[in-house]
C-alpha cells in the first residue's frame, strides 16, 4: 500500500511555558508578525484539510486535487503555493485573526495557570448558583475574551491604549465600553474630578457647540435637499417595476421641467414682473373672462402679460435725475424693448449652455465604459443598499435589481444569438419597405397640413374667429396620432430582433414626421400669416396659435391614455381573456414631449409665459402617465437595457428641436418687420434695431456709460464674436467626444491587459505543476518550494520571511 507524502513544516512549536514569549499587542511590529504567522497557518490548514477529504488512489504516491470539468487538477504543493499567493491572503478578516490570536492567548494561559476542574475536590468547585442562568458557552467565551482584552489594555499607557482601541474593528459602543473598563482607578477619579469642574473652558465649550450645531445644520440641509427631490420614490417604483426603458421617459420629463423652470425665472424677473408693476394704458375695452380662453388663448388673455402685444415700448424710469442748480445727472434707463430682446436672448443662451453641458455629461456617463460586459456579478453582489430598513423601500429595491438582471441577461442573449444571411436579407427588405411607407405617410401629412393652413387663412380673412381657430391644431394632432399608430403597426410587422433597434426606428420615424409638420407651420406663421395680418398684431396671433397647439396636444395625450391604454386593457382582460396589458410606447411618448418643448421654444418670443404653461402641462402629464402606467400597462415582454436612452433624448432635444427653434427666432428678430400697432418694437423696422437705438441713446446721455456702446458693438453687431462663440462651442463638443473616445479605448486596453494577466497566471500555474511532476518522477530528491515573502500591507514583515515548505518524498512500501 502506498504511503502518502510527508509534509515537514519548519515552524517552531510554542509550548505552554512560553507565555512570556507571546507577542504583546501594543508592539505593532510583533503584532504584524503574529498576524502573518496566523495567515500562513490558516493557508496550510486549508491545504491539509483538503488533503484529508481525498481518497487514496492506489498505485500513486502523490495526491492531486480534482478540478472542475475542463479545468486542470493541481497537486498539493501547487495548491499550497496558490494558498500563499497575495491574492489569496489579501482581504482576510482582521477581526477573525484577532479573535484567533486571543483564543491562542487564552488557551496558553489556561494551560499554564488554571488547574483542571476534574482534579479539584467537589467542595472546592465553583457553584453555578452564584452566576446568571445564561450558560451559553459562546457567550461565556466571548466575555472571557473581553475581560482578557481589558486586562491587557490596562497595562498600556493612555496614548497606546487609545491608539489600540481606535484601530480595532469594533463598533463604537464596544470601543466605548472597552475604554471605560480599561481605565485604572486613578484615571477614573481624575476623569470624575475633571467632569465635576469642567474639562474645557467656557469659550472652548461654546466654540465646540457652535461647530457641532453648524455641522448638524449642514447635514440636515443636505438630507432635506436629497429628500426634496421631486418624484424620488415614484421614479424608484417605476424603475423597479417597468425597467430602465420606461424610466428613461419620466427622467426625460423631469429634465424638461427643469429646463422650463430655468427659462421662466429670468422672464419673470426682468420682463413679466416689471411690466406687471408698470402696466400700460389699455388701448380699448377689456373683454370679460368667458372660460373659452383656456382653449383658444384669446379674449381676456390678450390684454395680459401673457402675450407680446401687451408690453409697452417706453422706458420705465427717468433718463436723468435732477440735481441742485437745475443740472441733470445721467442715469441708466430701463428700456422695455431692450429688456424684452435681451431677456429672451439671454434665456436662450443660458438654455443652450445648460443643454449642451447636460448632453455632454450624459454622453460621458453613458459611453464611458462602452459596454455592459462583466457587470452581472456586480449587479448580483453589490447592488443591494443595506441602509434600506423599510419594507416598502426594500420591496422596491428588490424589484429594481430583478428587472435590471432581466435586462442584462436579455441583452447578453441577444448578443449571443446568431443570424443567418437569409434572415438578414429578409430583415433589410422589410425595413426598406417599411421606411418607404413611413416617408410616404410623412409626405402626405405635410401636404395635408399645408393645404389646410391655406384654407384657414382664407377663412380668417372672411372673419372666422372663436372655436374655428382650433381647427388647425386639431387636424395636426389627429395626423400625428394616426401616423404614430401606423408606425407602431409597421414595427410589429417588421419583427425586430432587438427591442432597442425597434425603439430607435420608431423615434426616427416620429421625429421626421413632427419636424416636417413643424417646418410647414413655421412657414405658415412667419410667411403667409405676416402678409395676411398687415395692420394687425400678428405676434399675438402666433403666440395664441402656439398656445392652442399645446393645449390640443395635451388633450390628445389624455385621450390616448384613456382610450389607447385603459379601454384596450379592459377589452383585453374582459372580452379577449388574454390577461395581457398593453406596453408603454416609449418612442411616441418621448416624441410628444420633444414636440411640446419645441412649441414652447418657438413661442417664447411671442408669449413670455408659455414656459409656465409648459411646466404646468408637464406636472399634470407626469402624474397622469404614472397613474395610467401603473394601472393599464405592463412591463416590456422583451426586457432591454436603456443605458443610452437619456443621451439620445437630449441629443434629439438639442439639435433638431432647440436648433430649429433658435433659427426660427433669429429669422423673426433679424428679418421680419414687427407690427406697428402693438408690442415693444412697434416703431422699428426689425426687433434687432432696439439694440442700435439704445446704443445711440447712451451715446447722447454722456461719457459715463461710453463702454456700453463699445461692448454692444463688439459682442452684438460684430459677427466675429458670434463665429468665435460658435467655434468654441463646437470645439468643446468635439473635445468632449474625443475625451470619451479616448477613455473608452483606454478601458478596452486595460480589460485586455487584465485578460492577458489571467492567461499568464494560468500559464505559470501549469508550468509550476509540470515542474513539480518532473521533480516527483525523480526519486530520492527533495523539492523545496519557498513561499514568497508577505507584503507589509498584508500584515507581514520582509525582515522575517515565511518559513520554507519542504516536501520530503518517502519510499513506497508494500503490505
VEXGUNU-659587 format. One record per residue (C-alpha): residue in three letters; z negated, y, x negated. Coordinates in steps of 0.1 Angstrom, whole numbers, plus 5000, padded with zeros to 4 digits. Example, Ala and Ser with C-alpha at 12.3 -4.5 7.8 and 13.67 -1.06 7.14 Angstrom:
REM residues 2
ALA492249554877;SER492949894863;
END
This chain:
REM residues 815
UNK500050005000;UNK501050344986;UNK498350584978;UNK498650944988;UNK498851234964;UNK495551364950;UNK495251734951;UNK492951884925;UNK492052244932;UNK490452414902;UNK487952614922;UNK484252614913;UNK481952494940;UNK478952714948;UNK475652534953;UNK472652624974;UNK470752764944;UNK473353034938;UNK472053294963;UNK471853544936;UNK475453484926;UNK476853574961;UNK478853894960;UNK477054184976;UNK478754355005;UNK478154704991;UNK480054644959;UNK483654704970;UNK485454514943;UNK483454194947;UNK483854214985;UNK487654224979;UNK487353924956;UNK485453724981;UNK487953825008;UNK490853704986;UNK489053374979;UNK488453325016;UNK492153385023;UNK493053124997;UNK490552875012;UNK492052925046;UNK495552875034;UNK494652555016;UNK492652425045;UNK495652485068;UNK497852275044;UNK495251995041;UNK494751985079;UNK498551945083;UNK498351655059;UNK495651485078;UNK497651485110;UNK500651305094;UNK501050925095;UNK501850755062;UNK505450645057;UNK505550305039;UNK507450295008;UNK507050654998;UNK504450814976;UNK504651174989;UNK504251355022;UNK506851575038;UNK506151765069;UNK508751705097;UNK510752015107;UNK512452125138;UNK515852005148;UNK518352135122;UNK515552275100;UNK514752125066;UNK511551945061;UNK509352065032;UNK506851885010;UNK503151965009;UNK503452164977;UNK506152374992;UNK504152435023;UNK501152525002;UNK503152784983;UNK504552915015;UNK501052955029;UNK500153164999;UNK503053405003;UNK502253765010;UNK503953755044;UNK501553465054;UNK498453645043;UNK499154005054;UNK497654075087;UNK494653835086;UNK491853925109;UNK489354105087;UNK486654055114;UNK487153675112;UNK486953695074;UNK483753905075;UNK482353665101;UNK483153365078;UNK481553555049;UNK478353595068;UNK478453245081;UNK478553115045;UNK475753355035;UNK473653235064;UNK474452865055;UNK473352925019;UNK470153095030;UNK469252815054;UNK469952555027;UNK467652735002;UNK464852875021;UNK464452715056;UNK463052355059;UNK464452105082;UNK462952105117;UNK462551725116;UNK460251735086;UNK457851975103;UNK455051835124;UNK455351875162;UNK452352115164;UNK453952355139;UNK457352365156;UNK458252695175;UNK457852685212;UNK460752785235;UNK458352955259;UNK457953245235;UNK461753315238;UNK464153405265;UNK465853135286;UNK469253225271;UNK469852925249;UNK473552965243;UNK474052865206;UNK476853115201;UNK474653405213;UNK471853295191;UNK474153255161;UNK475553605168;UNK472053755170;UNK471153595137;UNK474253735121;UNK473354075133;UNK469854055120;UNK471153935087;UNK473554225085;UNK470854475094;UNK468654345066;UNK471454385041;UNK472254735053;UNK468654835050;UNK468854765012;UNK471655015007;UNK471455395002;UNK472255625031;UNK475755715019;UNK476655345011;UNK475255235045;UNK477255495064;UNK480455415045;UNK479955045051;UNK479255085088;UNK482155325092;UNK484655075078;UNK483554785099;UNK486054665125;UNK483454705154;UNK483154925185;UNK481355255185;UNK478455115204;UNK477954835179;UNK478255075150;UNK475655305166;UNK473255005171;UNK473654895135;UNK473055245122;UNK469855285143;UNK468554935134;UNK469254985097;UNK467055295094;UNK463955255074;UNK460555365089;UNK460555675067;UNK464155755077;UNK463155725114;UNK460255955110;UNK462356215091;UNK465056195118;UNK462556235146;UNK460956535128;UNK464456695124;UNK465256635160;UNK461956805170;UNK462557115150;UNK466357115152;UNK468756975125;UNK471157275128;UNK470657645132;UNK471457825165;UNK474757965150;UNK475857615139;UNK475057465173;UNK476857755191;UNK479957705169;UNK480057335174;UNK479557375211;UNK482457625213;UNK484657385192;UNK483857095215;UNK484457305246;UNK487857415233;UNK488757065223;UNK487756925257;UNK489757205274;UNK492857135254;UNK492656765262;UNK492156845299;UNK495157075299;UNK497256805282;UNK496256545307;UNK496756785336;UNK500256865323;UNK501056495320;UNK499756425355;UNK501556725369;UNK505056605360;UNK507056575392;UNK507556235407;UNK505956045378;UNK504755745399;UNK507755745421;UNK510155715391;UNK508055435377;UNK508155255410;UNK511955295413;UNK512555175377;UNK510354875383;UNK511954755415;UNK515654855410;UNK516154885373;UNK517355155349;UNK520755185365;UNK519255325398;UNK516555515379;UNK519255705360;UNK520355865392;UNK516856005400;UNK516356115364;UNK519656305366;UNK518556465398;UNK515256575382;UNK517356725353;UNK519456925377;UNK516357055394;UNK515157185360;UNK518457355353;UNK518357535386;UNK514857645381;UNK515857785347;UNK518657975363;UNK516658105391;UNK513858265371;UNK515958545353;UNK517858605385;UNK514658665405;UNK513058875377;UNK515959115368;UNK518259115398;UNK516858995431;UNK513359125427;UNK514459465415;UNK516959515443;UNK514359395469;UNK511959655455;UNK514659935459;UNK516659835490;UNK519860035496;UNK520560225528;UNK522260005555;UNK525860075560;UNK525759985597;UNK523759805623;UNK522059495611;UNK522659185634;UNK519758985646;UNK519058625635;UNK520558365657;UNK520058045638;UNK523757985632;UNK523358155598;UNK521757845585;UNK525057665587;UNK527657935583;UNK525758165559;UNK526958475576;UNK525358705602;UNK521958825592;UNK522258675557;UNK525058915548;UNK522559215548;UNK520059055525;UNK519858995487;UNK521558655494;UNK525058795487;UNK526859015463;UNK527759295488;UNK524059395494;UNK523559515458;UNK524059875450;UNK526060045423;UNK523460315414;UNK520760345388;UNK517260275400;UNK515460505376;UNK515960865363;UNK518160905332;UNK515661155317;UNK512061265320;UNK511361645323;UNK509161805296;UNK507362125293;UNK509762415289;UNK512462265311;UNK513862035285;UNK514761675293;UNK514061375271;UNK516561085275;UNK515160765290;UNK516960425293;UNK518260395329;UNK518260065349;UNK521860035360;UNK522359775387;UNK525959705378;UNK524959645342;UNK521959435352;UNK524059225376;UNK526659155349;UNK524359085320;UNK521758885341;UNK524458645353;UNK525958625318;UNK522658565301;UNK521758305327;UNK525058115320;UNK524458155282;UNK520958005284;UNK522157725306;UNK524857645282;UNK522457625252;UNK519957415271;UNK522757185284;UNK524357135250;UNK520957065235;UNK520056815262;UNK523356645258;UNK523056615220;UNK519356505223;UNK520256235249;UNK523256125228;UNK520956085198;UNK518355885217;UNK520955665234;UNK523255585205;UNK520955605175;UNK520255235174;UNK523755145185;UNK522854825203;UNK520154635222;UNK520154335199;UNK516754195189;UNK514654385214;UNK513954075237;UNK510853985216;UNK509754345216;UNK510054365254;UNK508054045258;UNK505254105234;UNK505054485230;UNK505954635265;UNK502554605282;UNK500454915284;UNK496854795280;UNK495455135292;UNK496555045328;UNK493554955348;UNK494554995384;UNK496054705403;UNK498854915418;UNK499855055384;UNK499754715368;UNK502054575395;UNK504554855389;UNK504554795352;UNK504954415357;UNK507954475379;UNK509354715354;UNK509054465325;UNK510554185346;UNK513554405356;UNK514054515320;UNK514154145309;UNK516754065336;UNK518954355324;UNK518654245287;UNK519453885295;UNK522353985317;UNK523854205290;UNK523353925264;UNK525053665287;UNK527953905294;UNK528453955257;UNK528553575251;UNK530953495279;UNK534453405267;UNK537553545283;UNK540953385283;UNK544253555277;UNK545453495313;UNK542253635326;UNK542653945305;UNK546253995316;UNK545353955353;UNK542554205349;UNK544854455333;UNK547454425361;UNK544854455388;UNK543354765371;UNK546754925368;UNK547554875405;UNK544055005414;UNK544455315393;UNK547955385408;UNK546455365443;UNK543555585433;UNK545755855418;UNK547955845448;UNK544955895471;UNK543756185449;UNK547156355451;UNK547256315489;UNK543756465493;UNK544656755471;UNK547856835491;UNK545856805524;UNK543257055512;UNK545857295500;UNK547757275533;UNK544657315554;UNK543457615534;UNK546657795542;UNK546157725579;UNK542657865576;UNK543958185560;UNK546358235589;UNK543558175615;UNK541158405597;UNK543858675597;UNK544158635635;UNK540358685640;UNK538858345636;UNK535158365629;UNK531858175635;UNK531857795637;UNK535557785628;UNK534657875593;UNK533057525589;UNK536457355593;UNK537557365557;UNK534157235543;UNK534256955570;UNK537756845560;UNK536956845523;UNK533656645528;UNK535456395550;UNK538156345525;UNK535656295497;UNK533656045517;UNK536655835528;UNK538155835493;UNK534855725477;UNK534655425501;UNK538255345494;UNK537555345456;UNK534555125462;UNK536654875481;UNK539154865453;UNK536454795428;UNK535354505449;UNK538854365449;UNK539254415412;UNK536154195404;UNK535054355372;UNK533154115350;UNK530954395336;UNK528954605361;UNK528854885335;UNK532654895335;UNK532754895372;UNK530355195375;UNK532255395348;UNK535555325365;UNK534155445399;UNK532755755382;UNK536055845366;UNK537955805399;UNK535556005419;UNK535456275392;UNK539156315392;UNK539256345430;UNK536456605431;UNK537756815402;UNK541256825417;UNK539856935450;UNK537657205434;UNK540657325414;UNK542657385446;UNK539657555462;UNK539257795432;UNK542957885435;UNK542357935472;UNK539358165467;UNK540558385438;UNK544258385446;UNK545158395482;UNK541758495496;UNK541558805475;UNK545058915486;UNK544358835522;UNK541059025523;UNK542159365509;UNK539959635522;UNK537059395529;UNK534359235508;UNK535958925496;UNK532958845473;UNK530758795503;UNK533358565518;UNK533558345487;UNK529758335485;UNK529458235522;UNK532257975517;UNK530357815488;UNK527157815508;UNK528957635537;UNK530357375513;UNK526857305500;UNK525357275535;UNK528057055549;UNK527956835518;UNK524156795523;UNK524756695559;UNK527256435550;UNK524856295524;UNK522256255551;UNK524756085574;UNK525855855547;UNK522255755540;UNK521755695578;UNK524955505587;UNK526055375553;UNK522755225544;UNK520355205574;UNK522955085600;UNK524554845576;UNK521154695567;UNK520354645604;UNK523754485611;UNK523454265581;UNK519954145589;UNK520154125627;UNK523754035635;UNK525253875604;UNK521953695594;UNK522853735558;UNK519453865546;UNK521154095521;UNK520754465519;UNK523454705506;UNK523354815470;UNK522755165459;UNK526155325450;UNK525355495417;UNK528755635410;UNK529355815443;UNK525755955445;UNK525856085409;UNK529256255415;UNK527856415447;UNK525156565425;UNK527656695400;UNK529856825428;UNK526957015443;UNK525857165410;UNK529457275403;UNK529457465436;UNK526157635426;UNK527657745393;UNK530757875409;UNK528858075434;UNK526058225414;UNK528158545407;UNK528758595445;UNK525358465457;UNK522558505433;UNK520158305454;UNK522457995455;UNK520357825428;UNK517357845451;UNK519357675479;UNK520457405455;UNK516757355443;UNK515657305479;UNK518557075485;UNK517656865455;UNK514056835466;UNK514956715500;UNK517556485486;UNK515156315462;UNK512656225490;UNK515456115514;UNK517255905489;UNK513955745477;UNK512955655513;UNK516355515520;UNK516455325488;UNK513055165494;UNK513855075530;UNK517554995531;UNK518754895496;UNK518254605473;UNK518254575435;UNK521754515419;UNK522854155423;UNK524054165387;UNK521354345366;UNK522754565338;UNK521154785312;UNK521955155318;UNK521055265283;UNK523755535280;UNK523955655316;UNK521955965312;UNK524156075283;UNK527356005303;UNK525956205332;UNK525056505311;UNK528456495293;UNK530256505327;UNK528056785338;UNK528756985307;UNK532556955301;UNK534356915334;UNK531657085356;UNK530057365336;UNK533057445315;UNK535257475346;UNK532757695364;UNK532557925333;UNK536357955332;UNK536358045369;UNK533658315365;UNK535258455333;UNK538558495352;UNK536758665381;UNK534958905357;UNK537859005335;UNK540958985357;UNK540159015394;UNK539659355409;UNK536359395428;UNK536059505464;UNK536059885469;UNK533659875499;UNK530659665487;UNK528859545456;UNK527759695423;UNK531359715409;UNK533059885439;UNK534260185418;UNK535659985389;UNK538859805382;UNK537159495368;UNK533559385366;UNK533759385328;UNK534159775328;UNK530559805338;UNK529559755302;UNK532060015290;UNK530760275315;UNK527160205304;UNK528060255267;UNK529760595274;UNK526660705294;UNK524360615264;UNK526560805240;UNK526361115262;UNK522561075266;UNK521861135229;UNK521460975195;UNK518160795203;UNK519960485215;UNK523160505194;UNK522560155181;UNK523160005216;UNK526860115219;UNK527359975184;UNK525759645194;UNK527859635226;UNK531059695207;UNK530159425181;UNK528959155204;UNK530859205237;UNK534059395230;UNK534859235197;UNK536458895201;UNK535358785167;UNK531858725178;UNK533058515207;UNK535158295184;UNK532358275159;UNK529758165186;UNK532257905199;UNK532957775164;UNK529257755156;UNK528657565189;UNK531457325182;UNK530157285146;UNK526657195158;UNK528056945183;UNK530256785156;UNK527356775131;UNK525156605156;UNK527756345163;UNK528256285126;UNK524556255120;UNK524156005148;UNK527155805135;UNK525555805100;UNK522255685114;UNK523955405132;UNK525855305101;UNK522655305080;UNK520855105107;UNK523654845107;UNK523454825069;UNK519654775070;UNK519954505096;UNK522554335074;UNK520254365044;UNK517354215064;UNK519553925074;UNK520653865038;UNK517053875026;UNK516253605052;UNK519053395038;UNK517753455003;UNK514353325013;UNK515853015028;UNK517852954996;UNK514852994974;UNK512752764996;UNK515452494994;UNK515752534956;UNK511952514953;UNK511952194973;UNK514752044953;UNK512852124920;UNK509751964934;UNK511651654944;UNK513251634909;UNK509751654894;UNK508451384917;UNK511251154906;UNK509851164870;UNK506550964870;UNK503751054846;UNK504351424846;UNK502151684861;UNK503751964880;UNK501852284881;UNK502652544906;UNK500852864902;UNK500453084932;UNK501553444929;UNK498653694924;UNK497453854955;UNK498354214960;UNK495554474961;UNK496254574997;UNK495854215007;UNK492254204996;UNK492954054962;UNK492454174926;UNK495154154899;UNK492354114873;UNK491153794889;UNK494353604899;UNK494253304921;UNK493452964905;UNK496452734899;UNK497152444922;UNK497652124901;UNK499451834916;UNK498451504898;UNK500651214907;UNK498950874907;UNK500450534901;UNK501350334931;UNK499150034938;UNK499949734960;UNK497549544981;
END
